[in-house]
Amino acid sequence: MSTDEQVRDEPVADEQPGAEVLDALRDIESKPLADRADGYRALAERLRSELEHSDPGHELG
């Protein structure tokens, strides 16, 4: 491996969810200010749900 190569700790697949969030934010922010609140709420709920489902301790209560 040359010194120019980057070493990555996380798999490439982990980048996809971040890209989806950025796309959602761009979509929300392209709307008029008065129309953004519902988009932010929906995104927050989606992220909260994804986080809860990815937390192995969440189901243990």
mmCIF file as Biopython writes it, N, C-alpha, C and O atoms, coordinates in Angstrom:
data_model
#
loop_
_atom_site.group_PDB
_atom_site.id
_atom_site.type_symbol
_atom_site.label_atom_id
_atom_site.label_alt_id
_atom_site.label_comp_id
_atom_site.label_asym_id
_atom_site.label_entity_id
_atom_site.label_seq_id
_atom_site.pdbx_PDB_ins_code
_atom_site.Cartn_x
_atom_site.Cartn_y
_atom_site.Cartn_z
_atom_site.occupancy
_atom_site.B_iso_or_equiv
_atom_site.auth_seq_id
_atom_site.auth_asym_id
_atom_site.pdbx_PDB_model_num
ATOM 1   N N  . MET A ? 1  ? 0.849   -1.173 0.000  1.0 0.0 1  A 1 
ATOM 2   C CA . MET A ? 1  ? 0.000   0.000  0.000  1.0 0.0 1  A 1 
ATOM 3   C C  . MET A ? 1  ? 0.891   1.232  0.000  1.0 0.0 1  A 1 
ATOM 4   O O  . MET A ? 1  ? 1.823   1.331  0.798  1.0 0.0 1  A 1 
ATOM 5   N N  . SER A ? 2  ? 0.607   2.163  -0.889 1.0 0.0 2  A 1 
ATOM 6   C CA . SER A ? 2  ? 1.399   3.386  -0.941 1.0 0.0 2  A 1 
ATOM 7   C C  . SER A ? 2  ? 0.921   4.362  0.129  1.0 0.0 2  A 1 
ATOM 8   O O  . SER A ? 2  ? -0.160  4.204  0.697  1.0 0.0 2  A 1 
ATOM 9   N N  . THR A ? 3  ? 1.731   5.354  0.388  1.0 0.0 3  A 1 
ATOM 10  C CA . THR A ? 3  ? 1.350   6.349  1.396  1.0 0.0 3  A 1 
ATOM 11  C C  . THR A ? 3  ? 0.235   7.252  0.889  1.0 0.0 3  A 1 
ATOM 12  O O  . THR A ? 3  ? -0.383  7.968  1.677  1.0 0.0 3  A 1 
ATOM 13  N N  . ASP A ? 4  ? -0.031  7.231  -0.414 1.0 0.0 4  A 1 
ATOM 14  C CA . ASP A ? 4  ? -1.108  8.046  -0.974 1.0 0.0 4  A 1 
ATOM 15  C C  . ASP A ? 4  ? -2.480  7.420  -0.771 1.0 0.0 4  A 1 
ATOM 16  O O  . ASP A ? 4  ? -3.491  8.113  -0.883 1.0 0.0 4  A 1 
ATOM 17  N N  . GLU A ? 5  ? -2.538  6.130  -0.476 1.0 0.0 5  A 1 
ATOM 18  C CA . GLU A ? 5  ? -3.823  5.466  -0.285 1.0 0.0 5  A 1 
ATOM 19  C C  . GLU A ? 5  ? -4.387  5.798  1.087  1.0 0.0 5  A 1 
ATOM 20  O O  . GLU A ? 5  ? -3.660  5.880  2.076  1.0 0.0 5  A 1 
ATOM 21  N N  . GLN A ? 6  ? -5.698  5.987  1.123  1.0 0.0 6  A 1 
ATOM 22  C CA . GLN A ? 6  ? -6.348  6.262  2.397  1.0 0.0 6  A 1 
ATOM 23  C C  . GLN A ? 6  ? -6.786  4.962  3.040  1.0 0.0 6  A 1 
ATOM 24  O O  . GLN A ? 6  ? -7.291  4.062  2.369  1.0 0.0 6  A 1 
ATOM 25  N N  . VAL A ? 7  ? -6.592  4.874  4.334  1.0 0.0 7  A 1 
ATOM 26  C CA . VAL A ? 7  ? -7.047  3.715  5.081  1.0 0.0 7  A 1 
ATOM 27  C C  . VAL A ? 7  ? -8.405  4.056  5.661  1.0 0.0 7  A 1 
ATOM 28  O O  . VAL A ? 7  ? -8.588  5.118  6.256  1.0 0.0 7  A 1 
ATOM 29  N N  . ARG A ? 8  ? -9.359  3.148  5.484  1.0 0.0 8  A 1 
ATOM 30  C CA . ARG A ? 8  ? -10.729 3.398  5.948  1.0 0.0 8  A 1 
ATOM 31  C C  . ARG A ? 8  ? -11.070 2.404  7.037  1.0 0.0 8  A 1 
ATOM 32  O O  . ARG A ? 8  ? -10.820 1.206  6.898  1.0 0.0 8  A 1 
ATOM 33  N N  . ASP A ? 9  ? -11.639 2.900  8.116  1.0 0.0 9  A 1 
ATOM 34  C CA . ASP A ? 9  ? -12.078 2.035  9.209  1.0 0.0 9  A 1 
ATOM 35  C C  . ASP A ? 9  ? -13.475 1.488  8.971  1.0 0.0 9  A 1 
ATOM 36  O O  . ASP A ? 9  ? -13.763 0.348  9.335  1.0 0.0 9  A 1 
ATOM 37  N N  . GLU A ? 10 ? -14.348 2.288  8.363  1.0 0.0 10 A 1 
ATOM 38  C CA . GLU A ? 10 ? -15.726 1.874  8.175  1.0 0.0 10 A 1 
ATOM 39  C C  . GLU A ? 10 ? -15.947 1.420  6.735  1.0 0.0 10 A 1 
ATOM 40  O O  . GLU A ? 10 ? -15.277 1.900  5.821  1.0 0.0 10 A 1 
ATOM 41  N N  . PRO A ? 11 ? -16.873 0.508  6.533  1.0 0.0 11 A 1 
ATOM 42  C CA . PRO A ? 11 ? -17.143 0.037  5.172  1.0 0.0 11 A 1 
ATOM 43  C C  . PRO A ? 11 ? -17.794 1.112  4.316  1.0 0.0 11 A 1 
ATOM 44  O O  . PRO A ? 11 ? -18.415 2.040  4.834  1.0 0.0 11 A 1 
ATOM 45  N N  . VAL A ? 12 ? -17.651 0.980  3.024  1.0 0.0 12 A 1 
ATOM 46  C CA . VAL A ? 12 ? -18.196 1.955  2.085  1.0 0.0 12 A 1 
ATOM 47  C C  . VAL A ? 12 ? -19.713 2.024  2.202  1.0 0.0 12 A 1 
ATOM 48  O O  . VAL A ? 12 ? -20.288 3.094  2.001  1.0 0.0 12 A 1 
ATOM 49  N N  . ALA A ? 13 ? -20.373 0.931  2.516  1.0 0.0 13 A 1 
ATOM 50  C CA . ALA A ? 13 ? -21.837 0.905  2.614  1.0 0.0 13 A 1 
ATOM 51  C C  . ALA A ? 13 ? -22.354 1.893  3.654  1.0 0.0 13 A 1 
ATOM 52  O O  . ALA A ? 13 ? -23.491 2.353  3.546  1.0 0.0 13 A 1 
ATOM 53  N N  . ASP A ? 14 ? -21.549 2.228  4.655  1.0 0.0 14 A 1 
ATOM 54  C CA . ASP A ? 14 ? -21.973 3.166  5.688  1.0 0.0 14 A 1 
ATOM 55  C C  . ASP A ? 14 ? -22.145 4.581  5.142  1.0 0.0 14 A 1 
ATOM 56  O O  . ASP A ? 14 ? -22.789 5.409  5.786  1.0 0.0 14 A 1 
ATOM 57  N N  . GLU A ? 15 ? -21.587 4.874  3.978  1.0 0.0 15 A 1 
ATOM 58  C CA . GLU A ? 15 ? -21.702 6.215  3.415  1.0 0.0 15 A 1 
ATOM 59  C C  . GLU A ? 15 ? -23.086 6.456  2.828  1.0 0.0 15 A 1 
ATOM 60  O O  . GLU A ? 15 ? -23.528 7.603  2.770  1.0 0.0 15 A 1 
ATOM 61  N N  . GLN A ? 16 ? -23.771 5.430  2.397  1.0 0.0 16 A 1 
ATOM 62  C CA . GLN A ? 16 ? -25.060 5.588  1.730  1.0 0.0 16 A 1 
ATOM 63  C C  . GLN A ? 16 ? -26.106 6.276  2.603  1.0 0.0 16 A 1 
ATOM 64  O O  . GLN A ? 16 ? -26.752 7.210  2.128  1.0 0.0 16 A 1 
ATOM 65  N N  . PRO A ? 17 ? -26.308 5.859  3.861  1.0 0.0 17 A 1 
ATOM 66  C CA . PRO A ? 17 ? -27.329 6.562  4.664  1.0 0.0 17 A 1 
ATOM 67  C C  . PRO A ? 17 ? -27.031 8.050  4.815  1.0 0.0 17 A 1 
ATOM 68  O O  . PRO A ? 17 ? -27.949 8.870  4.800  1.0 0.0 17 A 1 
ATOM 69  N N  . GLY A ? 18 ? -25.776 8.398  4.958  1.0 0.0 18 A 1 
ATOM 70  C CA . GLY A ? 18 ? -25.418 9.808  5.066  1.0 0.0 18 A 1 
ATOM 71  C C  . GLY A ? 18 ? -25.764 10.578 3.809  1.0 0.0 18 A 1 
ATOM 72  O O  . GLY A ? 18 ? -26.215 11.722 3.876  1.0 0.0 18 A 1 
ATOM 73  N N  . ALA A ? 19 ? -25.555 9.954  2.668  1.0 0.0 19 A 1 
ATOM 74  C CA . ALA A ? 19 ? -25.883 10.591 1.395  1.0 0.0 19 A 1 
ATOM 75  C C  . ALA A ? 19 ? -27.392 10.781 1.270  1.0 0.0 19 A 1 
ATOM 76  O O  . ALA A ? 19 ? -27.852 11.798 0.750  1.0 0.0 19 A 1 
ATOM 77  N N  . GLU A ? 20 ? -28.156 9.808  1.745  1.0 0.0 20 A 1 
ATOM 78  C CA . GLU A ? 20 ? -29.613 9.918  1.695  1.0 0.0 20 A 1 
ATOM 79  C C  . GLU A ? 20 ? -30.105 11.069 2.574  1.0 0.0 20 A 1 
ATOM 80  O O  . GLU A ? 20 ? -31.031 11.787 2.199  1.0 0.0 20 A 1 
ATOM 81  N N  . VAL A ? 21 ? -29.491 11.243 3.730  1.0 0.0 21 A 1 
ATOM 82  C CA . VAL A ? 21 ? -29.871 12.338 4.626  1.0 0.0 21 A 1 
ATOM 83  C C  . VAL A ? 21 ? -29.525 13.681 3.988  1.0 0.0 21 A 1 
ATOM 84  O O  . VAL A ? 21 ? -30.318 14.621 4.043  1.0 0.0 21 A 1 
ATOM 85  N N  . LEU A ? 22 ? -28.350 13.766 3.388  1.0 0.0 22 A 1 
ATOM 86  C CA . LEU A ? 22 ? -27.976 15.016 2.722  1.0 0.0 22 A 1 
ATOM 87  C C  . LEU A ? 22 ? -28.933 15.349 1.587  1.0 0.0 22 A 1 
ATOM 88  O O  . LEU A ? 22 ? -29.301 16.509 1.401  1.0 0.0 22 A 1 
ATOM 89  N N  . ASP A ? 23 ? -29.338 14.333 0.827  1.0 0.0 23 A 1 
ATOM 90  C CA . ASP A ? 23 ? -30.309 14.563 -0.245 1.0 0.0 23 A 1 
ATOM 91  C C  . ASP A ? 23 ? -31.639 15.059 0.321  1.0 0.0 23 A 1 
ATOM 92  O O  . ASP A ? 23 ? -32.251 15.976 -0.228 1.0 0.0 23 A 1 
ATOM 93  N N  . ALA A ? 24 ? -32.080 14.453 1.415  1.0 0.0 24 A 1 
ATOM 94  C CA . ALA A ? 24 ? -33.337 14.869 2.046  1.0 0.0 24 A 1 
ATOM 95  C C  . ALA A ? 24 ? -33.238 16.311 2.539  1.0 0.0 24 A 1 
ATOM 96  O O  . ALA A ? 24 ? -34.173 17.093 2.372  1.0 0.0 24 A 1 
ATOM 97  N N  . LEU A ? 25 ? -32.105 16.659 3.147  1.0 0.0 25 A 1 
ATOM 98  C CA . LEU A ? 25 ? -31.922 18.032 3.627  1.0 0.0 25 A 1 
ATOM 99  C C  . LEU A ? 25 ? -31.905 19.032 2.467  1.0 0.0 25 A 1 
ATOM 100 O O  . LEU A ? 25 ? -32.490 20.111 2.563  1.0 0.0 25 A 1 
ATOM 101 N N  . ARG A ? 26 ? -31.236 18.670 1.381  1.0 0.0 26 A 1 
ATOM 102 C CA . ARG A ? 26 ? -31.222 19.563 0.218  1.0 0.0 26 A 1 
ATOM 103 C C  . ARG A ? 26 ? -32.625 19.775 -0.319 1.0 0.0 26 A 1 
ATOM 104 O O  . ARG A ? 26 ? -32.999 20.888 -0.690 1.0 0.0 26 A 1 
ATOM 105 N N  . ASP A ? 27 ? -33.405 18.692 -0.358 1.0 0.0 27 A 1 
ATOM 106 C CA . ASP A ? 27 ? -34.781 18.790 -0.834 1.0 0.0 27 A 1 
ATOM 107 C C  . ASP A ? 27 ? -35.603 19.705 0.079  1.0 0.0 27 A 1 
ATOM 108 O O  . ASP A ? 27 ? -36.330 20.576 -0.398 1.0 0.0 27 A 1 
ATOM 109 N N  . ILE A ? 28 ? -35.483 19.503 1.382  1.0 0.0 28 A 1 
ATOM 110 C CA . ILE A ? 28 ? -36.221 20.331 2.343  1.0 0.0 28 A 1 
ATOM 111 C C  . ILE A ? 28 ? -35.812 21.789 2.215  1.0 0.0 28 A 1 
ATOM 112 O O  . ILE A ? 28 ? -36.665 22.676 2.181  1.0 0.0 28 A 1 
ATOM 113 N N  . GLU A ? 29 ? -34.516 22.039 2.145  1.0 0.0 29 A 1 
ATOM 114 C CA . GLU A ? 29 ? -34.020 23.406 2.138  1.0 0.0 29 A 1 
ATOM 115 C C  . GLU A ? 29 ? -34.257 24.117 0.807  1.0 0.0 29 A 1 
ATOM 116 O O  . GLU A ? 29 ? -34.090 25.333 0.717  1.0 0.0 29 A 1 
ATOM 117 N N  . SER A ? 30 ? -34.645 23.369 -0.225 1.0 0.0 30 A 1 
ATOM 118 C CA . SER A ? 30 ? -34.955 24.009 -1.505 1.0 0.0 30 A 1 
ATOM 119 C C  . SER A ? 30 ? -36.374 24.578 -1.507 1.0 0.0 30 A 1 
ATOM 120 O O  . SER A ? 30 ? -36.744 25.331 -2.407 1.0 0.0 30 A 1 
ATOM 121 N N  . LYS A ? 31 ? -37.162 24.215 -0.499 1.0 0.0 31 A 1 
ATOM 122 C CA . LYS A ? 31 ? -38.545 24.676 -0.397 1.0 0.0 31 A 1 
ATOM 123 C C  . LYS A ? 31 ? -38.595 26.035 0.314  1.0 0.0 31 A 1 
ATOM 124 O O  . LYS A ? 31 ? -37.654 26.411 1.014  1.0 0.0 31 A 1 
ATOM 125 N N  . PRO A ? 32 ? -39.690 26.760 0.132  1.0 0.0 32 A 1 
ATOM 126 C CA . PRO A ? 32 ? -39.843 28.031 0.864  1.0 0.0 32 A 1 
ATOM 127 C C  . PRO A ? 32 ? -39.784 27.785 2.374  1.0 0.0 32 A 1 
ATOM 128 O O  . PRO A ? 32 ? -40.200 26.731 2.855  1.0 0.0 32 A 1 
ATOM 129 N N  . LEU A ? 33 ? -39.276 28.739 3.095  1.0 0.0 33 A 1 
ATOM 130 C CA . LEU A ? 33 ? -39.090 28.615 4.541  1.0 0.0 33 A 1 
ATOM 131 C C  . LEU A ? 33 ? -40.355 28.152 5.256  1.0 0.0 33 A 1 
ATOM 132 O O  . LEU A ? 33 ? -40.285 27.316 6.157  1.0 0.0 33 A 1 
ATOM 133 N N  . ALA A ? 34 ? -41.486 28.677 4.871  1.0 0.0 34 A 1 
ATOM 134 C CA . ALA A ? 34 ? -42.747 28.336 5.534  1.0 0.0 34 A 1 
ATOM 135 C C  . ALA A ? 34 ? -43.149 26.876 5.327  1.0 0.0 34 A 1 
ATOM 136 O O  . ALA A ? 34 ? -43.968 26.349 6.080  1.0 0.0 34 A 1 
ATOM 137 N N  . ASP A ? 35 ? -42.581 26.217 4.314  1.0 0.0 35 A 1 
ATOM 138 C CA . ASP A ? 35 ? -42.952 24.838 3.995  1.0 0.0 35 A 1 
ATOM 139 C C  . ASP A ? 35 ? -41.950 23.798 4.508  1.0 0.0 35 A 1 
ATOM 140 O O  . ASP A ? 35 ? -42.125 22.607 4.254  1.0 0.0 35 A 1 
ATOM 141 N N  . ARG A ? 36 ? -40.925 24.217 5.211  1.0 0.0 36 A 1 
ATOM 142 C CA . ARG A ? 36 ? -39.859 23.296 5.606  1.0 0.0 36 A 1 
ATOM 143 C C  . ARG A ? 36 ? -40.138 22.505 6.879  1.0 0.0 36 A 1 
ATOM 144 O O  . ARG A ? 36 ? -39.603 21.408 7.040  1.0 0.0 36 A 1 
ATOM 145 N N  . ALA A ? 37 ? -40.943 23.017 7.770  1.0 0.0 37 A 1 
ATOM 146 C CA . ALA A ? 37 ? -41.125 22.386 9.085  1.0 0.0 37 A 1 
ATOM 147 C C  . ALA A ? 37 ? -41.581 20.937 8.978  1.0 0.0 37 A 1 
ATOM 148 O O  . ALA A ? 37 ? -41.039 20.067 9.659  1.0 0.0 37 A 1 
ATOM 149 N N  . ASP A ? 38 ? -42.568 20.669 8.131  1.0 0.0 38 A 1 
ATOM 150 C CA . ASP A ? 38 ? -43.059 19.297 7.993  1.0 0.0 38 A 1 
ATOM 151 C C  . ASP A ? 38 ? -41.973 18.364 7.477  1.0 0.0 38 A 1 
ATOM 152 O O  . ASP A ? 38 ? -41.882 17.215 7.910  1.0 0.0 38 A 1 
ATOM 153 N N  . GLY A ? 39 ? -41.154 18.850 6.557  1.0 0.0 39 A 1 
ATOM 154 C CA . GLY A ? 39 ? -40.050 18.043 6.033  1.0 0.0 39 A 1 
ATOM 155 C C  . GLY A ? 39 ? -39.025 17.719 7.108  1.0 0.0 39 A 1 
ATOM 156 O O  . GLY A ? 39 ? -38.561 16.584 7.210  1.0 0.0 39 A 1 
ATOM 157 N N  . TYR A ? 40 ? -38.671 18.727 7.919  1.0 0.0 40 A 1 
ATOM 158 C CA . TYR A ? 40 ? -37.724 18.493 9.013  1.0 0.0 40 A 1 
ATOM 159 C C  . TYR A ? 40 ? -38.301 17.505 10.031 1.0 0.0 40 A 1 
ATOM 160 O O  . TYR A ? 40 ? -37.591 16.624 10.517 1.0 0.0 40 A 1 
ATOM 161 N N  . ARG A ? 41 ? -39.581 17.653 10.349 1.0 0.0 41 A 1 
ATOM 162 C CA . ARG A ? 41 ? -40.210 16.723 11.303 1.0 0.0 41 A 1 
ATOM 163 C C  . ARG A ? 41 ? -40.200 15.297 10.773 1.0 0.0 41 A 1 
ATOM 164 O O  . ARG A ? 41 ? -39.880 14.363 11.509 1.0 0.0 41 A 1 
ATOM 165 N N  . ALA A ? 42 ? -40.543 15.123 9.517  1.0 0.0 42 A 1 
ATOM 166 C CA . ALA A ? 42 ? -40.571 13.790 8.920  1.0 0.0 42 A 1 
ATOM 167 C C  . ALA A ? 42 ? -39.168 13.178 8.892  1.0 0.0 42 A 1 
ATOM 168 O O  . ALA A ? 42 ? -38.999 11.994 9.182  1.0 0.0 42 A 1 
ATOM 169 N N  . LEU A ? 43 ? -38.178 13.977 8.549  1.0 0.0 43 A 1 
ATOM 170 C CA . LEU A ? 43 ? -36.803 13.473 8.532  1.0 0.0 43 A 1 
ATOM 171 C C  . LEU A ? 43 ? -36.348 13.098 9.936  1.0 0.0 43 A 1 
ATOM 172 O O  . LEU A ? 43 ? -35.719 12.057 10.126 1.0 0.0 43 A 1 
ATOM 173 N N  . ALA A ? 44 ? -36.660 13.932 10.916 1.0 0.0 44 A 1 
ATOM 174 C CA . ALA A ? 44 ? -36.286 13.634 12.303 1.0 0.0 44 A 1 
ATOM 175 C C  . ALA A ? 44 ? -36.940 12.346 12.778 1.0 0.0 44 A 1 
ATOM 176 O O  . ALA A ? 44 ? -36.299 11.533 13.443 1.0 0.0 44 A 1 
ATOM 177 N N  . GLU A ? 45 ? -38.199 12.156 12.445 1.0 0.0 45 A 1 
ATOM 178 C CA . GLU A ? 45 ? -38.902 10.928 12.841 1.0 0.0 45 A 1 
ATOM 179 C C  . GLU A ? 45 ? -38.286 9.709  12.173 1.0 0.0 45 A 1 
ATOM 180 O O  . GLU A ? 45 ? -38.108 8.668  12.806 1.0 0.0 45 A 1 
ATOM 181 N N  . ARG A ? 46 ? -37.962 9.842  10.897 1.0 0.0 46 A 1 
ATOM 182 C CA . ARG A ? 46 ? -37.333 8.724  10.187 1.0 0.0 46 A 1 
ATOM 183 C C  . ARG A ? 46 ? -35.987 8.364  10.802 1.0 0.0 46 A 1 
ATOM 184 O O  . ARG A ? 46 ? -35.691 7.187  11.007 1.0 0.0 46 A 1 
ATOM 185 N N  . LEU A ? 47 ? -35.173 9.369  11.096 1.0 0.0 47 A 1 
ATOM 186 C CA . LEU A ? 47 ? -33.860 9.113  11.696 1.0 0.0 47 A 1 
ATOM 187 C C  . LEU A ? 47 ? -33.993 8.529  13.099 1.0 0.0 47 A 1 
ATOM 188 O O  . LEU A ? 47 ? -33.228 7.643  13.480 1.0 0.0 47 A 1 
ATOM 189 N N  . ARG A ? 48 ? -34.958 9.023  13.865 1.0 0.0 48 A 1 
ATOM 190 C CA . ARG A ? 48 ? -35.205 8.494  15.214 1.0 0.0 48 A 1 
ATOM 191 C C  . ARG A ? 48 ? -35.586 7.017  15.125 1.0 0.0 48 A 1 
ATOM 192 O O  . ARG A ? 48 ? -35.087 6.196  15.894 1.0 0.0 48 A 1 
ATOM 193 N N  . SER A ? 49 ? -36.450 6.691  14.207 1.0 0.0 49 A 1 
ATOM 194 C CA . SER A ? 49 ? -36.893 5.314  14.029 1.0 0.0 49 A 1 
ATOM 195 C C  . SER A ? 49 ? -35.731 4.413  13.611 1.0 0.0 49 A 1 
ATOM 196 O O  . SER A ? 49 ? -35.575 3.311  14.136 1.0 0.0 49 A 1 
ATOM 197 N N  . GLU A ? 50 ? -34.925 4.881  12.672 1.0 0.0 50 A 1 
ATOM 198 C CA . GLU A ? 50 ? -33.766 4.103  12.231 1.0 0.0 50 A 1 
ATOM 199 C C  . GLU A ? 50 ? -32.788 3.886  13.380 1.0 0.0 50 A 1 
ATOM 200 O O  . GLU A ? 50 ? -32.232 2.797  13.525 1.0 0.0 50 A 1 
ATOM 201 N N  . LEU A ? 51 ? -32.578 4.909  14.191 1.0 0.0 51 A 1 
ATOM 202 C CA . LEU A ? 51 ? -31.675 4.796  15.328 1.0 0.0 51 A 1 
ATOM 203 C C  . LEU A ? 51 ? -32.206 3.791  16.347 1.0 0.0 51 A 1 
ATOM 204 O O  . LEU A ? 51 ? -31.455 2.960  16.858 1.0 0.0 51 A 1 
ATOM 205 N N  . GLU A ? 52 ? -33.493 3.871  16.636 1.0 0.0 52 A 1 
ATOM 206 C CA . GLU A ? 52 ? -34.089 2.935  17.586 1.0 0.0 52 A 1 
ATOM 207 C C  . GLU A ? 52 ? -33.975 1.498  17.104 1.0 0.0 52 A 1 
ATOM 208 O O  . GLU A ? 52 ? -33.723 0.595  17.902 1.0 0.0 52 A 1 
ATOM 209 N N  . HIS A ? 53 ? -34.155 1.278  15.818 1.0 0.0 53 A 1 
ATOM 210 C CA . HIS A ? 53 ? -34.068 -0.078 15.278 1.0 0.0 53 A 1 
ATOM 211 C C  . HIS A ? 53 ? -32.630 -0.574 15.183 1.0 0.0 53 A 1 
ATOM 212 O O  . HIS A ? 53 ? -32.394 -1.782 15.154 1.0 0.0 53 A 1 
ATOM 213 N N  . SER A ? 54 ? -31.678 0.333  15.135 1.0 0.0 54 A 1 
ATOM 214 C CA . SER A ? 54 ? -30.281 -0.079 15.046 1.0 0.0 54 A 1 
ATOM 215 C C  . SER A ? 54 ? -29.633 -0.251 16.411 1.0 0.0 54 A 1 
ATOM 216 O O  . SER A ? 54 ? -28.510 -0.748 16.498 1.0 0.0 54 A 1 
ATOM 217 N N  . ASP A ? 55 ? -30.314 0.148  17.475 1.0 0.0 55 A 1 
ATOM 218 C CA . ASP A ? 55 ? -29.793 0.050  18.833 1.0 0.0 55 A 1 
ATOM 219 C C  . ASP A ? 55 ? -30.155 -1.311 19.425 1.0 0.0 55 A 1 
ATOM 220 O O  . ASP A ? 55 ? -31.325 -1.544 19.729 1.0 0.0 55 A 1 
ATOM 221 N N  . PRO A ? 56 ? -29.190 -2.216 19.597 1.0 0.0 56 A 1 
ATOM 222 C CA . PRO A ? 56 ? -29.515 -3.549 20.106 1.0 0.0 56 A 1 
ATOM 223 C C  . PRO A ? 56 ? -30.088 -3.513 21.515 1.0 0.0 56 A 1 
ATOM 224 O O  . PRO A ? 56 ? -30.828 -4.426 21.883 1.0 0.0 56 A 1 
ATOM 225 N N  . GLY A ? 57 ? -29.787 -2.525 22.299 1.0 0.0 57 A 1 
ATOM 226 C CA . GLY A ? 57 ? -30.282 -2.433 23.667 1.0 0.0 57 A 1 
ATOM 227 C C  . GLY A ? 57 ? -31.687 -1.857 23.759 1.0 0.0 57 A 1 
ATOM 228 O O  . GLY A ? 57 ? -32.320 -1.932 24.813 1.0 0.0 57 A 1 
ATOM 229 N N  . HIS A ? 58 ? -32.178 -1.287 22.672 1.0 0.0 58 A 1 
ATOM 230 C CA . HIS A ? 58 ? -33.494 -0.634 22.675 1.0 0.0 58 A 1 
ATOM 231 C C  . HIS A ? 58 ? -34.612 -1.615 22.998 1.0 0.0 58 A 1 
ATOM 232 O O  . HIS A ? 58 ? -35.541 -1.267 23.726 1.0 0.0 58 A 1 
ATOM 233 N N  . GLU A ? 59 ? -34.542 -2.818 22.477 1.0 0.0 59 A 1 
ATOM 234 C CA . GLU A ? 59 ? -35.600 -3.801 22.690 1.0 0.0 59 A 1 
ATOM 235 C C  . GLU A ? 59 ? -35.557 -4.405 24.089 1.0 0.0 59 A 1 
ATOM 236 O O  . GLU A ? 59 ? -36.541 -4.986 24.545 1.0 0.0 59 A 1 
ATOM 237 N N  . LEU A ? 60 ? -34.429 -4.271 24.768 1.0 0.0 60 A 1 
ATOM 238 C CA . LEU A ? 60 ? -34.303 -4.859 26.094 1.0 0.0 60 A 1 
ATOM 239 C C  . LEU A ? 60 ? -35.047 -4.043 27.142 1.0 0.0 60 A 1 
ATOM 240 O O  . LEU A ? 60 ? -35.328 -4.534 28.235 1.0 0.0 60 A 1 
ATOM 241 N N  . GLY A ? 61 ? -35.362 -2.808 26.810 1.0 0.0 61 A 1 
ATOM 242 C CA . GLY A ? 61 ? -36.226 -2.010 27.623 1.0 0.0 61 A 1 
ATOM 243 C C  . GLY A ? 61 ? -35.633 -1.193 28.658 1.0 0.0 61 A 1 
ATOM 244 O O  . GLY A ? 61 ? -36.347 -0.494 29.377 1.0 0.0 61 A 1 
#
